[in-house]
Amino acid sequence: MSEPVGIEKRASKRLPIRVMVEYDSTEDFLIDYTANVSIGGMFIQTNDPLELGTRFRLRFRIPDRRRVIETYGIVRWVVAPGDAGPMVAGMGVQFDGLGPTDKKAVEELMTKWEENKNE
């Protein structure tokens, strides 16, 4: 198992937002869900994570937004199913090529989630 990035090393805050993610692997088109999202990436919950360093195409839809976000991601850390312990199995993915409009949509999603949580 690759060690997860420590909170203090993260460039942006992660929130436990769950959205469906569609992505390509070398053999299949896969659908999973996020365990958390940040401006810089997401953790995709899966029992079959891609290898560290893998760059892949992904798509996801933000609630209340018509347009799908399409970008690339790079696997930065992995939690294998047998090593998950208190965490869920999956992969930490850094966005690679997220455009300014899509980045703004992710920021708005996070702001809306925090506002709703505090109500």
Backbone atoms as SQL, in Angstrom:
CREATE TABLE atoms (id INTEGER PRIMARY KEY, chain TEXT, resi INTEGER, resn TEXT, atom TEXT, x REAL, y REAL, z REAL);
INSERT INTO atoms VALUES
  (1, 'A', 1, 'MET', 'N', 0.848, -1.177, 0.000),
  (2, 'A', 1, 'MET', 'CA', 0.000, 0.000, 0.000),
  (3, 'A', 1, 'MET', 'C', 0.884, 1.228, 0.000),
  (4, 'A', 2, 'SER', 'N', 0.499, 2.200, -0.778),
  (5, 'A', 2, 'SER', 'CA', 1.184, 3.481, -0.744),
  (6, 'A', 2, 'SER', 'C', 0.615, 4.287, 0.412),
  (7, 'A', 3, 'GLU', 'N', 1.467, 5.018, 1.080),
  (8, 'A', 3, 'GLU', 'CA', 1.009, 5.801, 2.227),
  (9, 'A', 3, 'GLU', 'C', 0.164, 6.983, 1.771),
  (10, 'A', 4, 'PRO', 'N', -0.977, 7.243, 2.414),
  (11, 'A', 4, 'PRO', 'CA', -1.787, 8.393, 2.070),
  (12, 'A', 4, 'PRO', 'C', -1.032, 9.688, 2.357),
  (13, 'A', 5, 'VAL', 'N', -1.358, 10.701, 1.588),
  (14, 'A', 5, 'VAL', 'CA', -0.765, 12.013, 1.794),
  (15, 'A', 5, 'VAL', 'C', -1.323, 12.576, 3.088),
  (16, 'A', 6, 'GLY', 'N', -0.458, 13.072, 3.963),
  (17, 'A', 6, 'GLY', 'CA', -0.892, 13.641, 5.223),
  (18, 'A', 6, 'GLY', 'C', -1.685, 14.915, 5.011),
  (19, 'A', 7, 'ILE', 'N', -2.586, 15.192, 5.932),
  (20, 'A', 7, 'ILE', 'CA', -3.421, 16.379, 5.844),
  (21, 'A', 7, 'ILE', 'C', -2.564, 17.624, 5.644),
  (22, 'A', 8, 'GLU', 'N', -1.464, 17.725, 6.389),
  (23, 'A', 8, 'GLU', 'CA', -0.633, 18.918, 6.312),
  (24, 'A', 8, 'GLU', 'C', 0.041, 19.078, 4.961),
  (25, 'A', 9, 'LYS', 'N', 0.124, 18.027, 4.146),
  (26, 'A', 9, 'LYS', 'CA', 0.757, 18.103, 2.836),
  (27, 'A', 9, 'LYS', 'C', -0.233, 18.418, 1.726),
  (28, 'A', 10, 'ARG', 'N', -1.517, 18.376, 2.021),
  (29, 'A', 10, 'ARG', 'CA', -2.521, 18.622, 1.001),
  (30, 'A', 10, 'ARG', 'C', -2.580, 20.108, 0.675),
  (31, 'A', 11, 'ALA', 'N', -2.707, 20.393, -0.605),
  (32, 'A', 11, 'ALA', 'CA', -2.769, 21.784, -1.048),
  (33, 'A', 11, 'ALA', 'C', -4.161, 22.372, -0.853),
  (34, 'A', 12, 'SER', 'N', -5.183, 21.527, -0.792),
  (35, 'A', 12, 'SER', 'CA', -6.546, 22.040, -0.648),
  (36, 'A', 12, 'SER', 'C', -7.375, 21.125, 0.244),
  (37, 'A', 13, 'LYS', 'N', -8.394, 21.710, 0.828),
  (38, 'A', 13, 'LYS', 'CA', -9.286, 21.020, 1.750),
  (39, 'A', 13, 'LYS', 'C', -10.120, 19.968, 1.023),
  (40, 'A', 14, 'ARG', 'N', -10.285, 18.810, 1.660),
  (41, 'A', 14, 'ARG', 'CA', -11.134, 17.752, 1.108),
  (42, 'A', 14, 'ARG', 'C', -12.418, 17.679, 1.904),
  (43, 'A', 15, 'LEU', 'N', -13.530, 17.528, 1.188),
  (44, 'A', 15, 'LEU', 'CA', -14.831, 17.413, 1.837),
  (45, 'A', 15, 'LEU', 'C', -15.481, 16.095, 1.437),
  (46, 'A', 16, 'PRO', 'N', -16.236, 15.476, 2.344),
  (47, 'A', 16, 'PRO', 'CA', -16.834, 14.166, 2.066),
  (48, 'A', 16, 'PRO', 'C', -18.038, 14.256, 1.133),
  (49, 'A', 17, 'ILE', 'N', -17.775, 14.648, -0.090),
  (50, 'A', 17, 'ILE', 'CA', -18.813, 14.806, -1.106),
  (51, 'A', 17, 'ILE', 'C', -18.816, 13.560, -1.989),
  (52, 'A', 18, 'ARG', 'N', -19.996, 13.011, -2.203),
  (53, 'A', 18, 'ARG', 'CA', -20.131, 11.777, -2.985),
  (54, 'A', 18, 'ARG', 'C', -20.771, 12.089, -4.329),
  (55, 'A', 19, 'VAL', 'N', -20.006, 11.866, -5.402),
  (56, 'A', 19, 'VAL', 'CA', -20.532, 12.005, -6.759),
  (57, 'A', 19, 'VAL', 'C', -20.092, 10.787, -7.577),
  (58, 'A', 20, 'MET', 'N', -20.862, 10.477, -8.591),
  (59, 'A', 20, 'MET', 'CA', -20.518, 9.366, -9.471),
  (60, 'A', 20, 'MET', 'C', -19.406, 9.795, -10.431),
  (61, 'A', 21, 'VAL', 'N', -18.424, 8.913, -10.627),
  (62, 'A', 21, 'VAL', 'CA', -17.296, 9.174, -11.520),
  (63, 'A', 21, 'VAL', 'C', -17.225, 8.054, -12.550),
  (64, 'A', 22, 'GLU', 'N', -17.103, 8.431, -13.797),
  (65, 'A', 22, 'GLU', 'CA', -16.890, 7.473, -14.881),
  (66, 'A', 22, 'GLU', 'C', -15.455, 7.649, -15.353),
  (67, 'A', 23, 'TYR', 'N', -14.749, 6.537, -15.549),
  (68, 'A', 23, 'TYR', 'CA', -13.353, 6.664, -15.980),
  (69, 'A', 23, 'TYR', 'C', -12.916, 5.448, -16.765),
  (70, 'A', 24, 'ASP', 'N', -11.862, 5.661, -17.553),
  (71, 'A', 24, 'ASP', 'CA', -11.295, 4.613, -18.393),
  (72, 'A', 24, 'ASP', 'C', -10.154, 3.931, -17.658),
  (73, 'A', 25, 'SER', 'N', -10.130, 2.614, -17.731),
  (74, 'A', 25, 'SER', 'CA', -8.941, 1.879, -17.309),
  (75, 'A', 25, 'SER', 'C', -8.332, 1.325, -18.594),
  (76, 'A', 26, 'THR', 'N', -7.304, 0.539, -18.471),
  (77, 'A', 26, 'THR', 'CA', -6.685, -0.003, -19.680),
  (78, 'A', 26, 'THR', 'C', -7.611, -0.962, -20.414),
  (79, 'A', 27, 'GLU', 'N', -8.556, -1.561, -19.693),
  (80, 'A', 27, 'GLU', 'CA', -9.416, -2.576, -20.312),
  (81, 'A', 27, 'GLU', 'C', -10.899, -2.230, -20.315),
  (82, 'A', 28, 'ASP', 'N', -11.336, -1.392, -19.392),
  (83, 'A', 28, 'ASP', 'CA', -12.760, -1.167, -19.214),
  (84, 'A', 28, 'ASP', 'C', -13.093, 0.301, -19.023),
  (85, 'A', 29, 'PHE', 'N', -14.381, 0.580, -19.140),
  (86, 'A', 29, 'PHE', 'CA', -14.949, 1.859, -18.757),
  (87, 'A', 29, 'PHE', 'C', -15.616, 1.602, -17.411),
  (88, 'A', 30, 'LEU', 'N', -15.189, 2.297, -16.358),
  (89, 'A', 30, 'LEU', 'CA', -15.636, 2.001, -15.001),
  (90, 'A', 30, 'LEU', 'C', -16.488, 3.119, -14.428),
  (91, 'A', 31, 'ILE', 'N', -17.351, 2.753, -13.480),
  (92, 'A', 31, 'ILE', 'CA', -18.174, 3.725, -12.754),
  (93, 'A', 31, 'ILE', 'C', -18.023, 3.439, -11.268),
  (94, 'A', 32, 'ASP', 'N', -17.615, 4.454, -10.517),
  (95, 'A', 32, 'ASP', 'CA', -17.490, 4.356, -9.067),
  (96, 'A', 32, 'ASP', 'C', -17.962, 5.680, -8.468),
  (97, 'A', 33, 'TYR', 'N', -17.809, 5.811, -7.160),
  (98, 'A', 33, 'TYR', 'CA', -18.209, 7.035, -6.461),
  (99, 'A', 33, 'TYR', 'C', -17.033, 7.610, -5.691),
  (100, 'A', 34, 'THR', 'N', -17.075, 8.912, -5.509),
  (101, 'A', 34, 'THR', 'CA', -16.041, 9.556, -4.714),
  (102, 'A', 34, 'THR', 'C', -16.351, 9.386, -3.230),
  (103, 'A', 35, 'ALA', 'N', -15.306, 9.357, -2.418),
  (104, 'A', 35, 'ALA', 'CA', -15.450, 9.412, -0.959),
  (105, 'A', 35, 'ALA', 'C', -15.234, 10.841, -0.499),
  (106, 'A', 36, 'ASN', 'N', -14.436, 11.597, -1.268),
  (107, 'A', 36, 'ASN', 'CA', -14.243, 13.017, -0.977),
  (108, 'A', 36, 'ASN', 'C', -13.755, 13.738, -2.231),
  (109, 'A', 37, 'VAL', 'N', -13.914, 15.071, -2.192),
  (110, 'A', 37, 'VAL', 'CA', -13.549, 15.910, -3.328),
  (111, 'A', 37, 'VAL', 'C', -12.814, 17.139, -2.803),
  (112, 'A', 38, 'SER', 'N', -11.853, 17.620, -3.578),
  (113, 'A', 38, 'SER', 'CA', -11.178, 18.883, -3.280),
  (114, 'A', 38, 'SER', 'C', -11.011, 19.639, -4.592),
  (115, 'A', 39, 'ILE', 'N', -10.503, 20.842, -4.507),
  (116, 'A', 39, 'ILE', 'CA', -10.242, 21.618, -5.716),
  (117, 'A', 39, 'ILE', 'C', -9.202, 20.910, -6.584),
  (118, 'A', 40, 'GLY', 'N', -8.262, 20.219, -5.954),
  (119, 'A', 40, 'GLY', 'CA', -7.169, 19.599, -6.697),
  (120, 'A', 40, 'GLY', 'C', -7.391, 18.162, -7.114),
  (121, 'A', 41, 'GLY', 'N', -8.444, 17.507, -6.604),
  (122, 'A', 41, 'GLY', 'CA', -8.651, 16.113, -6.961),
  (123, 'A', 41, 'GLY', 'C', -9.764, 15.467, -6.169),
  (124, 'A', 42, 'MET', 'N', -9.722, 14.148, -6.110),
  (125, 'A', 42, 'MET', 'CA', -10.771, 13.392, -5.427),
  (126, 'A', 42, 'MET', 'C', -10.232, 12.030, -5.004),
  (127, 'A', 43, 'PHE', 'N', -10.930, 11.427, -4.058),
  (128, 'A', 43, 'PHE', 'CA', -10.634, 10.045, -3.700),
  (129, 'A', 43, 'PHE', 'C', -11.768, 9.207, -4.247),
  (130, 'A', 44, 'ILE', 'N', -11.443, 8.297, -5.150),
  (131, 'A', 44, 'ILE', 'CA', -12.443, 7.422, -5.764),
  (132, 'A', 44, 'ILE', 'C', -12.461, 6.114, -5.002),
  (133, 'A', 45, 'GLN', 'N', -13.617, 5.785, -4.475),
  (134, 'A', 45, 'GLN', 'CA', -13.797, 4.551, -3.707),
  (135, 'A', 45, 'GLN', 'C', -13.952, 3.398, -4.691),
  (136, 'A', 46, 'THR', 'N', -13.011, 2.441, -4.641),
  (137, 'A', 46, 'THR', 'CA', -13.044, 1.293, -5.545),
  (138, 'A', 46, 'THR', 'C', -12.237, 0.146, -4.967),
  (139, 'A', 47, 'ASN', 'N', -12.671, -1.063, -5.233),
  (140, 'A', 47, 'ASN', 'CA', -11.914, -2.248, -4.816),
  (141, 'A', 47, 'ASN', 'C', -10.887, -2.654, -5.859),
  (142, 'A', 48, 'ASP', 'N', -10.827, -1.914, -6.960),
  (143, 'A', 48, 'ASP', 'CA', -9.879, -2.223, -8.033),
  (144, 'A', 48, 'ASP', 'C', -9.177, -0.940, -8.494),
  (145, 'A', 49, 'PRO', 'N', -8.360, -0.321, -7.595),
  (146, 'A', 49, 'PRO', 'CA', -7.710, 0.941, -7.967),
  (147, 'A', 49, 'PRO', 'C', -6.682, 0.758, -9.080),
  (148, 'A', 50, 'LEU', 'N', -6.499, 1.812, -9.853),
  (149, 'A', 50, 'LEU', 'CA', -5.468, 1.824, -10.889),
  (150, 'A', 50, 'LEU', 'C', -4.101, 1.950, -10.218),
  (151, 'A', 51, 'GLU', 'N', -3.044, 1.677, -10.953),
  (152, 'A', 51, 'GLU', 'CA', -1.693, 1.733, -10.396),
  (153, 'A', 51, 'GLU', 'C', -1.248, 3.173, -10.157),
  (154, 'A', 52, 'LEU', 'N', -0.373, 3.341, -9.155),
  (155, 'A', 52, 'LEU', 'CA', 0.209, 4.654, -8.876),
  (156, 'A', 52, 'LEU', 'C', 0.796, 5.242, -10.149),
  (157, 'A', 53, 'GLY', 'N', 0.573, 6.537, -10.341),
  (158, 'A', 53, 'GLY', 'CA', 1.133, 7.223, -11.498),
  (159, 'A', 53, 'GLY', 'C', 0.319, 7.110, -12.764),
  (160, 'A', 54, 'THR', 'N', -0.730, 6.301, -12.768),
  (161, 'A', 54, 'THR', 'CA', -1.553, 6.137, -13.962),
  (162, 'A', 54, 'THR', 'C', -2.289, 7.428, -14.275),
  (163, 'A', 55, 'ARG', 'N', -2.203, 7.871, -15.510),
  (164, 'A', 55, 'ARG', 'CA', -2.969, 9.035, -15.977),
  (165, 'A', 55, 'ARG', 'C', -4.149, 8.488, -16.775),
  (166, 'A', 56, 'PHE', 'N', -5.339, 8.974, -16.461),
  (167, 'A', 56, 'PHE', 'CA', -6.535, 8.437, -17.107),
  (168, 'A', 56, 'PHE', 'C', -7.581, 9.530, -17.271),
  (169, 'A', 57, 'ARG', 'N', -8.491, 9.287, -18.189),
  (170, 'A', 57, 'ARG', 'CA', -9.582, 10.223, -18.457),
  (171, 'A', 57, 'ARG', 'C', -10.730, 9.931, -17.501),
  (172, 'A', 58, 'LEU', 'N', -11.351, 11.003, -16.959),
  (173, 'A', 58, 'LEU', 'CA', -12.494, 10.807, -16.081),
  (174, 'A', 58, 'LEU', 'C', -13.557, 11.861, -16.334),
  (175, 'A', 59, 'ARG', 'N', -14.793, 11.505, -15.951),
  (176, 'A', 59, 'ARG', 'CA', -15.932, 12.410, -16.094),
  (177, 'A', 59, 'ARG', 'C', -16.777, 12.312, -14.838),
  (178, 'A', 60, 'PHE', 'N', -17.314, 13.437, -14.441),
  (179, 'A', 60, 'PHE', 'CA', -18.254, 13.429, -13.334),
  (180, 'A', 60, 'PHE', 'C', -19.204, 14.605, -13.475),
  (181, 'A', 61, 'ARG', 'N', -20.348, 14.463, -12.848),
  (182, 'A', 61, 'ARG', 'CA', -21.371, 15.502, -12.917),
  (183, 'A', 61, 'ARG', 'C', -21.596, 16.056, -11.517),
  (184, 'A', 62, 'ILE', 'N', -21.601, 17.363, -11.443),
  (185, 'A', 62, 'ILE', 'CA', -21.892, 18.039, -10.183),
  (186, 'A', 62, 'ILE', 'C', -23.405, 18.224, -10.099),
  (187, 'A', 63, 'PRO', 'N', -24.001, 17.921, -8.944),
  (188, 'A', 63, 'PRO', 'CA', -25.450, 18.103, -8.802),
  (189, 'A', 63, 'PRO', 'C', -25.867, 19.530, -9.184),
  (190, 'A', 64, 'ASP', 'N', -27.015, 19.647, -9.818),
  (191, 'A', 64, 'ASP', 'CA', -27.581, 20.928, -10.248),
  (192, 'A', 64, 'ASP', 'C', -26.763, 21.610, -11.339),
  (193, 'A', 65, 'ARG', 'N', -25.907, 20.862, -11.993),
  (194, 'A', 65, 'ARG', 'CA', -25.129, 21.422, -13.111),
  (195, 'A', 65, 'ARG', 'C', -25.356, 20.534, -14.321),
  (196, 'A', 66, 'ARG', 'N', -25.739, 21.130, -15.399),
  (197, 'A', 66, 'ARG', 'CA', -26.103, 20.390, -16.602),
  (198, 'A', 66, 'ARG', 'C', -24.888, 19.736, -17.281),
  (199, 'A', 67, 'ARG', 'N', -23.810, 20.481, -17.368),
  (200, 'A', 67, 'ARG', 'CA', -22.628, 20.035, -18.108),
  (201, 'A', 67, 'ARG', 'C', -21.772, 19.070, -17.289),
  (202, 'A', 68, 'VAL', 'N', -21.337, 18.000, -17.935),
  (203, 'A', 68, 'VAL', 'CA', -20.434, 17.029, -17.316),
  (204, 'A', 68, 'VAL', 'C', -19.026, 17.604, -17.305),
  (205, 'A', 69, 'ILE', 'N', -18.295, 17.362, -16.233),
  (206, 'A', 69, 'ILE', 'CA', -16.891, 17.775, -16.161),
  (207, 'A', 69, 'ILE', 'C', -16.047, 16.624, -16.693),
  (208, 'A', 70, 'GLU', 'N', -15.239, 16.915, -17.694),
  (209, 'A', 70, 'GLU', 'CA', -14.334, 15.928, -18.267),
  (210, 'A', 70, 'GLU', 'C', -12.917, 16.450, -18.118),
  (211, 'A', 71, 'THR', 'N', -12.045, 15.620, -17.581),
  (212, 'A', 71, 'THR', 'CA', -10.657, 16.002, -17.383),
  (213, 'A', 71, 'THR', 'C', -9.810, 14.736, -17.310),
  (214, 'A', 72, 'TYR', 'N', -8.559, 14.901, -17.001),
  (215, 'A', 72, 'TYR', 'CA', -7.675, 13.773, -16.738),
  (216, 'A', 72, 'TYR', 'C', -7.331, 13.770, -15.258),
  (217, 'A', 73, 'GLY', 'N', -6.983, 12.602, -14.772),
  (218, 'A', 73, 'GLY', 'CA', -6.533, 12.457, -13.400),
  (219, 'A', 73, 'GLY', 'C', -5.275, 11.616, -13.361),
  (220, 'A', 74, 'ILE', 'N', -4.496, 11.789, -12.301),
  (221, 'A', 74, 'ILE', 'CA', -3.293, 10.987, -12.079),
  (222, 'A', 74, 'ILE', 'C', -3.423, 10.354, -10.701),
  (223, 'A', 75, 'VAL', 'N', -3.239, 9.037, -10.631),
  (224, 'A', 75, 'VAL', 'CA', -3.323, 8.337, -9.352),
  (225, 'A', 75, 'VAL', 'C', -2.097, 8.698, -8.526),
  (226, 'A', 76, 'ARG', 'N', -2.326, 9.325, -7.361),
  (227, 'A', 76, 'ARG', 'CA', -1.237, 9.771, -6.499),
  (228, 'A', 76, 'ARG', 'C', -1.042, 8.876, -5.287),
  (229, 'A', 77, 'TRP', 'N', -2.098, 8.166, -4.839),
  (230, 'A', 77, 'TRP', 'CA', -1.960, 7.203, -3.752),
  (231, 'A', 77, 'TRP', 'C', -3.091, 6.199, -3.826),
  (232, 'A', 78, 'VAL', 'N', -2.830, 5.026, -3.275),
  (233, 'A', 78, 'VAL', 'CA', -3.762, 3.906, -3.372),
  (234, 'A', 78, 'VAL', 'C', -3.947, 3.270, -2.001),
  (235, 'A', 79, 'VAL', 'N', -5.188, 2.908, -1.694),
  (236, 'A', 79, 'VAL', 'CA', -5.493, 2.088, -0.524),
  (237, 'A', 79, 'VAL', 'C', -6.069, 0.790, -1.073),
  (238, 'A', 80, 'ALA', 'N', -5.279, -0.279, -1.008),
  (239, 'A', 80, 'ALA', 'CA', -5.711, -1.577, -1.514),
  (240, 'A', 80, 'ALA', 'C', -6.793, -2.154, -0.612),
  (241, 'A', 81, 'PRO', 'N', -7.719, -2.960, -1.160),
  (242, 'A', 81, 'PRO', 'CA', -8.802, -3.523, -0.345),
  (243, 'A', 81, 'PRO', 'C', -8.314, -4.253, 0.899),
  (244, 'A', 82, 'GLY', 'N', -7.254, -5.006, 0.825),
  (245, 'A', 82, 'GLY', 'CA', -6.739, -5.751, 1.972),
  (246, 'A', 82, 'GLY', 'C', -6.027, -4.887, 2.998),
  (247, 'A', 83, 'ASP', 'N', -5.649, -3.673, 2.603),
  (248, 'A', 83, 'ASP', 'CA', -4.905, -2.773, 3.480),
  (249, 'A', 83, 'ASP', 'C', -5.744, -1.612, 4.003),
  (250, 'A', 84, 'ALA', 'N', -7.027, -1.608, 3.694),
  (251, 'A', 84, 'ALA', 'CA', -7.862, -0.443, 3.975),
  (252, 'A', 84, 'ALA', 'C', -7.979, -0.120, 5.459),
  (253, 'A', 85, 'GLY', 'N', -8.081, -1.131, 6.335),
  (254, 'A', 85, 'GLY', 'CA', -8.232, -0.861, 7.765),
  (255, 'A', 85, 'GLY', 'C', -9.420, 0.050, 8.000),
  (256, 'A', 86, 'PRO', 'N', -9.200, 1.191, 8.686),
  (257, 'A', 86, 'PRO', 'CA', -10.317, 2.098, 8.950),
  (258, 'A', 86, 'PRO', 'C', -10.718, 2.937, 7.728),
  (259, 'A', 87, 'MET', 'N', -9.897, 2.937, 6.686),
  (260, 'A', 87, 'MET', 'CA', -10.204, 3.696, 5.474),
  (261, 'A', 87, 'MET', 'C', -10.938, 2.808, 4.480),
  (262, 'A', 88, 'VAL', 'N', -11.517, 3.420, 3.471),
  (263, 'A', 88, 'VAL', 'CA', -12.127, 2.652, 2.391),
  (264, 'A', 88, 'VAL', 'C', -11.077, 2.419, 1.315),
  (265, 'A', 89, 'ALA', 'N', -11.233, 1.330, 0.591),
  (266, 'A', 89, 'ALA', 'CA', -10.323, 1.038, -0.510),
  (267, 'A', 89, 'ALA', 'C', -10.566, 2.026, -1.642),
  (268, 'A', 90, 'GLY', 'N', -9.501, 2.375, -2.348),
  (269, 'A', 90, 'GLY', 'CA', -9.654, 3.273, -3.477),
  (270, 'A', 90, 'GLY', 'C', -8.364, 3.948, -3.860),
  (271, 'A', 91, 'MET', 'N', -8.505, 5.097, -4.538),
  (272, 'A', 91, 'MET', 'CA', -7.328, 5.798, -5.038),
  (273, 'A', 91, 'MET', 'C', -7.508, 7.305, -4.944),
  (274, 'A', 92, 'GLY', 'N', -6.445, 7.963, -4.509),
  (275, 'A', 92, 'GLY', 'CA', -6.402, 9.419, -4.482),
  (276, 'A', 92, 'GLY', 'C', -5.959, 9.911, -5.838),
  (277, 'A', 93, 'VAL', 'N', -6.766, 10.766, -6.448),
  (278, 'A', 93, 'VAL', 'CA', -6.530, 11.217, -7.815),
  (279, 'A', 93, 'VAL', 'C', -6.350, 12.730, -7.850),
  (280, 'A', 94, 'GLN', 'N', -5.297, 13.168, -8.497),
  (281, 'A', 94, 'GLN', 'CA', -5.049, 14.590, -8.699),
  (282, 'A', 94, 'GLN', 'C', -5.570, 14.967, -10.081),
  (283, 'A', 95, 'PHE', 'N', -6.359, 16.054, -10.163),
  (284, 'A', 95, 'PHE', 'CA', -6.820, 16.522, -11.465),
  (285, 'A', 95, 'PHE', 'C', -5.631, 16.971, -12.290),
  (286, 'A', 96, 'ASP', 'N', -5.672, 16.684, -13.599),
  (287, 'A', 96, 'ASP', 'CA', -4.617, 17.075, -14.521),
  (288, 'A', 96, 'ASP', 'C', -5.279, 17.661, -15.762),
  (289, 'A', 97, 'GLY', 'N', -5.414, 18.977, -15.765),
  (290, 'A', 97, 'GLY', 'CA', -6.024, 19.627, -16.918),
  (291, 'A', 97, 'GLY', 'C', -7.437, 20.122, -16.669),
  (292, 'A', 98, 'LEU', 'N', -7.823, 20.293, -15.420),
  (293, 'A', 98, 'LEU', 'CA', -9.152, 20.822, -15.096),
  (294, 'A', 98, 'LEU', 'C', -9.211, 22.285, -15.527),
  (295, 'A', 99, 'GLY', 'N', -10.115, 22.607, -16.427),
  (296, 'A', 99, 'GLY', 'CA', -10.232, 23.967, -16.939),
  (297, 'A', 99, 'GLY', 'C', -10.795, 24.936, -15.907),
  (298, 'A', 100, 'PRO', 'N', -10.623, 26.243, -16.139),
  (299, 'A', 100, 'PRO', 'CA', -11.053, 27.247, -15.171),
  (300, 'A', 100, 'PRO', 'C', -12.559, 27.224, -14.875),
  (301, 'A', 101, 'THR', 'N', -13.386, 26.978, -15.881),
  (302, 'A', 101, 'THR', 'CA', -14.835, 26.920, -15.663),
  (303, 'A', 101, 'THR', 'C', -15.198, 25.722, -14.798),
  (304, 'A', 102, 'ASP', 'N', -14.576, 24.580, -15.062),
  (305, 'A', 102, 'ASP', 'CA', -14.849, 23.384, -14.284),
  (306, 'A', 102, 'ASP', 'C', -14.295, 23.513, -12.870),
  (307, 'A', 103, 'LYS', 'N', -13.138, 24.140, -12.739),
  (308, 'A', 103, 'LYS', 'CA', -12.575, 24.365, -11.404),
  (309, 'A', 103, 'LYS', 'C', -13.514, 25.226, -10.574),
  (310, 'A', 104, 'LYS', 'N', -14.066, 26.251, -11.202),
  (311, 'A', 104, 'LYS', 'CA', -15.018, 27.117, -10.504),
  (312, 'A', 104, 'LYS', 'C', -16.249, 26.322, -10.077),
  (313, 'A', 105, 'ALA', 'N', -16.721, 25.403, -10.918),
  (314, 'A', 105, 'ALA', 'CA', -17.881, 24.573, -10.577),
  (315, 'A', 105, 'ALA', 'C', -17.577, 23.686, -9.368),
  (316, 'A', 106, 'VAL', 'N', -16.365, 23.137, -9.295),
  (317, 'A', 106, 'VAL', 'CA', -15.968, 22.318, -8.142),
  (318, 'A', 106, 'VAL', 'C', -15.906, 23.187, -6.888),
  (319, 'A', 107, 'GLU', 'N', -15.344, 24.376, -7.013),
  (320, 'A', 107, 'GLU', 'CA', -15.288, 25.296, -5.867),
  (321, 'A', 107, 'GLU', 'C', -16.689, 25.630, -5.367),
  (322, 'A', 108, 'GLU', 'N', -17.623, 25.884, -6.299),
  (323, 'A', 108, 'GLU', 'CA', -18.999, 26.199, -5.919),
  (324, 'A', 108, 'GLU', 'C', -19.673, 25.006, -5.243),
  (325, 'A', 109, 'LEU', 'N', -19.399, 23.801, -5.725),
  (326, 'A', 109, 'LEU', 'CA', -19.933, 22.592, -5.090),
  (327, 'A', 109, 'LEU', 'C', -19.463, 22.505, -3.645),
  (328, 'A', 110, 'MET', 'N', -18.188, 22.742, -3.426),
  (329, 'A', 110, 'MET', 'CA', -17.634, 22.650, -2.076),
  (330, 'A', 110, 'MET', 'C', -18.216, 23.729, -1.161),
  (331, 'A', 111, 'THR', 'N', -18.357, 24.942, -1.674),
  (332, 'A', 111, 'THR', 'CA', -18.933, 26.035, -0.891),
  (333, 'A', 111, 'THR', 'C', -20.376, 25.713, -0.518),
  (334, 'A', 112, 'LYS', 'N', -21.142, 25.231, -1.501),
  (335, 'A', 112, 'LYS', 'CA', -22.549, 24.878, -1.255),
  (336, 'A', 112, 'LYS', 'C', -22.647, 23.762, -0.219),
  (337, 'A', 113, 'TRP', 'N', -21.767, 22.754, -0.314),
  (338, 'A', 113, 'TRP', 'CA', -21.781, 21.640, 0.644),
  (339, 'A', 113, 'TRP', 'C', -21.513, 22.157, 2.056),
  (340, 'A', 114, 'GLU', 'N', -20.519, 23.022, 2.217),
  (341, 'A', 114, 'GLU', 'CA', -20.201, 23.559, 3.543),
  (342, 'A', 114, 'GLU', 'C', -21.340, 24.418, 4.098),
  (343, 'A', 115, 'GLU', 'N', -21.981, 25.212, 3.234),
  (344, 'A', 115, 'GLU', 'CA', -23.107, 26.039, 3.670),
  (345, 'A', 115, 'GLU', 'C', -24.268, 25.159, 4.147),
  (346, 'A', 116, 'ASN', 'N', -24.577, 24.101, 3.393),
  (347, 'A', 116, 'ASN', 'CA', -25.672, 23.194, 3.759),
  (348, 'A', 116, 'ASN', 'C', -25.366, 22.427, 5.036),
  (349, 'A', 117, 'LYS', 'N', -24.101, 22.083, 5.235),
  (350, 'A', 117, 'LYS', 'CA', -23.687, 21.348, 6.439),
  (351, 'A', 117, 'LYS', 'C', -23.869, 22.211, 7.682),
  (352, 'A', 118, 'ASN', 'N', -23.656, 23.498, 7.548),
  (353, 'A', 118, 'ASN', 'CA', -23.717, 24.405, 8.697),
  (354, 'A', 118, 'ASN', 'C', -25.124, 24.917, 8.990),
  (355, 'A', 119, 'GLU', 'N', -26.101, 24.541, 8.172),
  (356, 'A', 119, 'GLU', 'CA', -27.475, 24.999, 8.414),
  (357, 'A', 119, 'GLU', 'C', -28.153, 24.177, 9.480);
